[in-house]
Amino acid sequence: MTTITTTVQERRQNVTVLFIDIVGFTALVDRLDCAEVRALQRDYFSVVSEVVRECGGIVEKYVGDAVMAVFGAAENGFGPEAAASAVRAGLSVQETLRGRLLAGRFPVRTRVGLATGEVIVDPMAAFDGGYGMISGSVVSTAARLQAYAPHGTVVVCSATREVTDELIAYQELPPVSVPGKSYPLDLWRALQPQAAPLAVVS
């Protein structure tokens, strides 16, 4: 049996991963000059990254029209509020883009998927654009959920819903069967933030 060890700076912890992409991006860019594609991407990435930072997340990578961000990656930084901030970021990005013409010309719709789970965090990778900052199956789960999200929605896994249930209002969706997963994934649509219940003082 092979034992996998981590370097000193790496640590094991829970995080929430957010994936977002543009609906119909391939068909859209097939009609555009590469300079127009670049202008669209620049505007889009600027909007998404600004919202992610404002909500306390870190952009881990940009790929085509997809953005992957991580919330709760700081040491002892994960908890209900970090996961809820990831959900709020997804909702906020969609609200910011609604009615906006990227690069002054292109209206877009997005879909967002979020998953929460254990990863290996490499803080040093964050100084190199974030690439490879986290490793774990939760990354592929978030990407899959994004791909199966109805257009214009933010969907989360059951773990994300469970940890944020008092902070975000949700609607249950039918489970989805995802290639590579041996069981259907429960799916929840994020509706809006809600106030946490007040603690009862005895």
Sequence and secondary structure as in RCSB ss.txt:
>XXXX:A:sequence
MTTITTTVQERRQNVTVLFIDIVGFTALVDRLDCAEVRALQRDYFSVVSEVVRECGGIVEKYVGDAVMAVFGAAE
NGFGPEAAASAVRAGLSVQETLRGRLLAGRFPVRTRVGLATGEVIVDPMAAFDGGYGMISGSVVSTAARLQAYAP
HGTVVVCSATREVTDELIAYQELPPVSVPGKSYPLDLWRALQPQAAPLAVVS
>XXXX:A:secstr
       TT EEEEEEEEEEEETTHHHHHTTS HHHHHHHHHHHHHHHHHHHHHTT EEEEEETTEEEEEES ST
T  SHHHHHHHHHHHHHHHHHHTT EETTTEE  EEEEEEEEEEEE GGGGGGTTTT EESHHHHHHHHHHHHS 
TT EEE HHHHHHHTTTEEEEEEEEE  TT SS EEEEEEEEE         
